[in-house]
Amino acid sequence: MARNKQHSPMNQLTRWGQLHYRNCRDTVFALADNPIATALTVAVIGIALALPGSLNIMIQNARNLAGSWESARDFSIYMVPGTDLAQAQSLAKELQADDDIAAIKLIAAESALLDFRESSGLGDVLDALGSNPLPHTLVVRPAETAEAAALADLADKLAARAEVDMVKIDTLWVERLNAILDFMNRVVVIASILLIAAVIIIVGNTIRLDIQNRRVEIEVLKLLGASDGFVRRPFLYVGLWYGFLGSMIALFLLVAGGWLLSSPLERLIGLYESDINLLGLDPQTIAAIVGGGVLSGWGGAWTAVSRHLAAIQPK
Amino acid sequence: MIRFDNVSKRYQGTGDALRNLSFEVDRGEMVFLTGASGAGKSTLLRLIAHIEIPTRGQVFVDGVNVGRLSKRQVPAHRRQIGIVFQDNKLLADRSAFDNVALPLVIAGVSDREIPRRVRAALDQVGLLKKEKLLPGMLSTGEQQRIGIARAVVARPRLLIADEPTGNLDPWLSLEIMKLFGRFNQIGVTMLIATHDLNLLDKVRGRRLQLGNGELIDPATDALIF
């Protein structure tokens, strides 16, 4: 009866939880017993995880900046001077129906002249001209999905119309910037894979040395009836802690780096009269760094343990 | 409890350690394995604990063919057996208490239960007051007694001991044999390998004498101290 109670699922679950709690707690103490070795390993893992993290933040900020320059994709349609405002309004209405166009703003010649007069301070010169030299202008903002080639075609068609004097469009440099950012994004993915592999190797090698140092203990445990899982578990927890602590170091480095760079960067952005906000660590990046750290630490430990524990048998 | 059926064990390069060995040990029995060094006593014990596998024949413990155990079944088999090693195999960086607690930790005994059972085992070997000391701070005899406490703490049905008095003086050896006798009285089956024949003259139990890997005298010797 008592034996049945001992083997009840609840009892076994409690034992399982107790074993994990014990391993989790004991491995923290074991790491704390070797502070220098632990700190060095954790620092290396932290730096390895911080590198792709920092590249990712840089790219996010570059994309943010490029997004703020999306207005550079706007193009202007200058009507032939003397064209009726009604014609300009009709063209605006026609273009509004196009899927590639998100918004159109009509700047009437009179309104443009008024703005120019106020901003330039050349009122006397303008008065001397006698008539308004400025045309009606349509400022077109393409849809985000609009392809550069489609916009170029549209611009050509518009330029061919009798009432249109000129179409001014220049989106090539933004396209190039986006292509560079896409390329950099791929570089970050490759760098992340390589650096996570490095973390797995670092943790694996540290655990391998730990296994060698504890060879006698492992032999005794196996002689006393410890299962492979029992022997393996503390090493997996060590790997998990290395990965977790490494990810904390990585987050610290990213926050500290962001803090050190934010002031000069904001000054630089201010000089370009831009109002964009610098992006820091977002929840996804934090989750990726912590998750990547923990998984790679655990993976490294698992690799080492699977390779080396089986080789240790009691003599 | 233990049955050997025509068991042979051959090591590569060194020849047969055991040859066609057949014997039985009943539940609750106390049996001494005697013989000179190299007679095969340690090999026989290692076969019981599945540290070695027989080259030929079968070893049964509690009706289970030990040689047929799968890799996953071996730990549970070893947990049923208390083992006392000649060299103690105590962990140098753990206290006497922690060393004795190991089988209970492995068996998943609760944190509340462990101290009570460890202290009871340490009390049985007379070392309760030295629970906090590391093995290096204990004498050879005390270390051997810690090894015995570790072997009995999980209340095994079978206890095997390989030369448990090999490094001890005659007085301490007798003390340890008396200790084994007390465990045997509470129902633990004992199989003890020793080459100390003088000691055996003073203790009660059946003798199995090995020579060159064979059972020389399978007859039962009843000795009283």
Interface residues (C-beta under 8 A of the other chain):
Chain A: T14 R15 W16 Q18 L19 R22 V216 E217 E219 V220 L221 K222 L223 L224 G225 A226 S227 D228 F230 P314 K315
Chain B: A49 I51 R72 P75 A76 H77 R78 R79 Q80 I81 I83 F85 K89 L91 L102 P103 V105 I106 A107 G108 S110 D111 R150
